[in-house]
Amino acid sequence: MLIKFDMNILLNCPPDLSDVARIRIGWYKFRQLVPLLTNKDVSLIMRGRLYSSSVRSSMLHGSETWPVRKENVVALHRAEMRMVRWMFGVKLKDRLPSKELRERLGIDDIALVLQQNRLRWYGHVLQKDDDDDDWVKKCMEYEVEGPRPRGRPKKTWREVVQENCQARKLNKEDAMDRCKLPRELSSS
């Protein structure tokens, strides 16, 4: 019942509250799996796979289309590291590096996973056939008309994807290549 309530919040809330709802969903899943995720008899790699496939996937569901801001990534990273430290039974004052804990579990940084999801989706969109009635490509190319509000405009999904492509030194042809893109995404 609680998960349905959280999904309704997620679907109907403004973008700045959606990361709070996603983190809440992740914590709900994590608490369901605490007996397995904190069990010392289960190997660290298995706990990492279980965490990735259930908790992280529920937090990042639909992340391919998010125009993510820095604060969203920081909030997701902070929540994930709290969960990882709980899995190890480690406190912040023990001063173990986050990277080391993630390596022991065999999981990647959540910012990297967000970037991979976005670029994978971008590759799928670019690989679609060029149809006149292809609404996905129309949405990607759509420009909003009318007066803009004051201040800096919000970052669009396309701008975030372009930054990700520049960070990984990918171009449009690489994203369209069905063989090269998966290799590029998994190599980092």
Phi, psi and omega in degrees: 000319181295322181294325177294320178299315180295323179293324176294321176299316183297321183283332187249007185258158178294160186302327182286343176261350184293326178292328175296317179294321179294320178294321178299319177297318178299317179294324178298313178297318181299314181295330176294327185257008182306317180302325179277320185289337180254002182288123182287343179282340178272134183295157181298320180296319178294320177296321177295319178294319178296317178299313182297315186283337182246302186288306183294320180295328177287327178288326186258013181301123180080013184292349180298332187252007180282134167273080192289136173260166182301319181295327178295316180294319179296318180296317178296318180296316181297316179295318180296318181291329174296319179294317180296317178295325176295320180299325180274342186074034184249141176262163177298324183288350174287344173058040173273133182295142180299320181300319180295317179297317179295321179296320178298324179277343181077031178244153179270166175297142185294329177294322178293320179294319176301315180296317179298317179299316180298313182291325177296315178296319178301318177298318178297318181295317180292330182280348179298152178295148178278098176249153177289333183255024178280102187287335181293313179292326177297319179295324181291327182266356186292134175247128180284132180262161177110177182289144178269149176289164179293156177094183181288134179291150179292148181288133180271166179297320181297321178296320179296317180295319178297320176296319178296319178296318179295321180295327180261004180057047176253151172240181185298323180293323177296320180292331180278342182284114184293338180268320186283321185300311179300325178294317180296320182289324182275345183284343182272000000 
